[in-house]
Amino acid sequence: MNDKQIWQTIALDLKRAANLLYANRRQQAKYFLDEAREIYETQKETEKERIARKLVVFEGNPEDILLGSSIILGRI
């Protein structure tokens, strides 16, 4: 996968997780959050700073998670 596809995958996983958390399906949401976090951690530090800038969260409020997904999609 190229860099754009990797970031799209992270954003999609975050979006899925936020929707599942909102539907109170925590186990499925945890799977997507873990996958997104794992892929995110493989990205270069400069790329993370350029795209995410500490605005991507992998736990907590579904709206915050969804916001991180939107930020990623807006910057790729």
Secondary structure by P-SEA (a helix, b strand, c coil): ccaaaaaaaaaaaaaaaaaaaaacaaaaaaaaaaaaaaaaaaccaaaaaacccccccccccaaaaaaaaaaaaacc
